[in-house]
Amino acid sequence: MATDYDAPRVKEEDQPTDSLEGLKAQQRGGAMTAVIDVEESDAIDGFDLPGADLSGEELLIKVVPAQADEFTCMSCFLVRHRSQVAREKNGDKYCVDCEG
């Protein structure tokens, strides 16, 4: 059997198989449905309510103070390497990103 390669191809997805009422029902149902993407590990411990008492919690990371070759930018308050100092005014240092 010969195949006509010039004929337009119609996919099943492109053919309207649903009625107008069915499409309207899908739109109404979709607008009212909310999906929350939550990992299983976040399901129990991941949600903290505003104003929750966190006084019994422990810090899980080690905080390292600023080193001798670092400074804190007085604009963005990030700790940067001294090579990123763009300006120093009255003892306050500003990084190249903030002064850019």
SVG drawing of the C-alpha trace seen along z (x, -y; Angstrom):
<svg xmlns="http://www.w3.org/2000/svg" viewBox="-23 -59 66 61">
<polyline fill="none" stroke="black" stroke-width="0.4" points="0.0,0.0 1.4,-3.4 1.7,-6.1 1.0,-9.7 3.6,-11.7 2.2,-15.0 -1.2,-14.4 -1.7,-16.3 -1.3,-14.2 -3.9,-14.4 -3.1,-13.2 -5.7,-11.8 -4.9,-14.6 -5.8,-17.3 -9.2,-15.9 -12.0,-17.3 -13.6,-14.3 -15.1,-16.1 -18.3,-18.0 -18.6,-21.6 -20.2,-20.8 -17.4,-18.3 -14.7,-21.0 -16.5,-23.5 -16.7,-21.0 -12.9,-20.3 -12.1,-24.0 -14.3,-24.6 -12.8,-21.6 -9.2,-22.6 -9.7,-26.1 -10.8,-24.8 -8.1,-22.1 -4.9,-23.1 -1.8,-20.9 0.9,-21.3 4.3,-19.8 5.7,-18.6 8.4,-16.0 7.8,-13.3 10.6,-14.6 8.9,-18.0 5.5,-16.6 6.1,-16.4 8.9,-18.7 9.2,-21.1 6.4,-23.5 6.9,-26.1 4.0,-28.3 4.6,-32.0 5.2,-32.8 6.1,-29.2 8.3,-28.7 11.7,-27.6 13.5,-28.1 14.1,-24.3 15.6,-24.0 19.4,-23.5 21.5,-25.0 22.5,-22.3 25.3,-24.2 28.7,-25.5 28.9,-29.3 32.4,-30.5 33.2,-34.2 34.6,-36.4 38.2,-35.8 41.0,-38.3 40.8,-38.6 37.0,-39.1 34.7,-42.1 31.0,-42.6 29.5,-44.9 27.4,-47.7 24.9,-47.7 24.0,-44.0 25.5,-42.7 27.2,-39.8 30.6,-38.6 33.0,-39.1 36.7,-38.6 38.8,-41.7 39.5,-41.6 35.9,-42.6 36.1,-45.9 35.0,-48.7 34.8,-51.6 35.5,-52.4 33.9,-55.3 34.1,-56.2 35.4,-52.7 32.4,-51.1 33.3,-48.9 31.1,-48.3 31.5,-45.5 31.8,-45.8 28.3,-44.3 26.6,-47.1 28.8,-49.8 28.6,-48.4"/>
</svg>
